[in-house]
Amino acid sequence: MSKAFEATELGGKHLANRIVMAPMTRSRAYGEGNSPTDLMAEYYAQRAGAGLIVTEGTQPSAIGQGYPDTPGIHSAAQIAGWRKVTDAVHAEGGVIYLQLMHTGRVGHPTLMGRTPVGPSAVRAAGQVYTHAGPQDFVTPRELTDDEIRDTIADFADAARNAVEAGFDGVELHGANGYLIHQFLAPNSNVRRDAWGGGPEGRIRFAVETARAVADAIGADRTGFRLSPGNSYNDIDESDRTDLDATYGALVDALAPLNLAYLHQMEVPGVRDLTLRLRKAWPTAFVLNPASGAEPTGPDALALIEDGTADLVAYGALFLANPDLPTRLARGGPYNTPDTSKSFGGDHTGYTDYPSLG
């Protein structure tokens, strides 16, 4: 049997296999104050056959919301809504982590009722979807030193709320051009104080946030996601020397915390850096491998066999195949995702994908 289908341990939790459901925003948190619904509980429970589920990005505070109908974890109603999700997943034998995602400068005043915040007052090129349709990104308000520390505290409080809601752990979203990534990148962080400048300053927010969360709920319940070189949301990490220095320093600083895992969303052209980060990381290494225009496919399981990763994360294929580990073990067949139903809507394109048998 392929190693991918063998049980393993992660952060003290028993995983049935080494296949991870990657976080995917679905914008269906229609409950009170952006709280999860029974439909969301059904969606995640259907996919409990994953060794590990990482939820959609969830805002640790109201100002951290960047898209319509995404869930939070900063109110009593949200905690109660997420408890339905974790109970449903655990009833099916699954393990589930909550991804904490503060979108930073990626957002719009029409959504949050205030100007988005970021490491620097640098507007991202592009647009964001709102209930009123696509809107240009706005110039964020630069966080003060005190506000940065308050934001770190928000992450720690949100992690405690996640544990109260029954999650097995949390994943910090340091990828895809959101707040933590904005601090890491030289084009979105142009500060000249202790939170910016060279790589050592730019990694500080990520490291201090990870440390605060680990202190709050335990390092063995804390994961960290990164995506070196990812240009999503107008991030520019094209200087390869700076990229290598920044992420080398970040992983070196995070490693002593002994977090549950490091989760890399890989972009094309950085496999050499991926291997260096994997070698430097002391605990489980999860890889969402670069796959070009196609979704991550069955061939990615070879990365577990050859030791490139301990676990492999699947996104789009898990969206359309709730029983993905079973399908991978049998060699398919695979449902095709309806991408027109990716964000918002009802159960169609969400919980109505068939399982085998």
Salt bridges, closest charged atoms under 4 A:
GLU9 OE2 - HIS14 ND1 3.44
ASP38 OD1 - LYS84 NZ 3.38
ASP69 OD2 - HIS131 NE2 3.63
ASP87 OD1 - ARG83 NH1 3.46
GLU142 OE2 - ARG191 NH1 3.86
ASP145 OD2 - ARG149 NE 2.99
GLU147 OE1 - ARG141 NH1 2.92
ASP157 OD1 - ARG160 NH1 2.74
ASP168 OD1 - LYS13 NZ 3.34
ASP168 OD2 - HIS90 NE2 2.92
GLU171 OE1 - HIS263 ND1 2.90
ASP193 OD2 - ARG191 NH2 2.78
GLU208 OE2 - ARG204 NE 2.79
GLU237 OE1 - HIS181 NE2 3.15
ASP242 OD1 - ARG202 NH2 2.64
ASP244 OD1 - ARG240 NE 2.71
ASP244 OD2 - ARG276 NH2 3.10
GLU266 OE2 - ARG271 NE 2.69
ASP272 OD1 - ARG240 NH2 2.77
ASP272 OD2 - ARG276 NH1 3.71
ASP310 OD1 - ARG278 NH2 2.96
ASP323 OD1 - ARG327 NE 2.70
ASP338 OD2 - LYS341 NZ 3.95
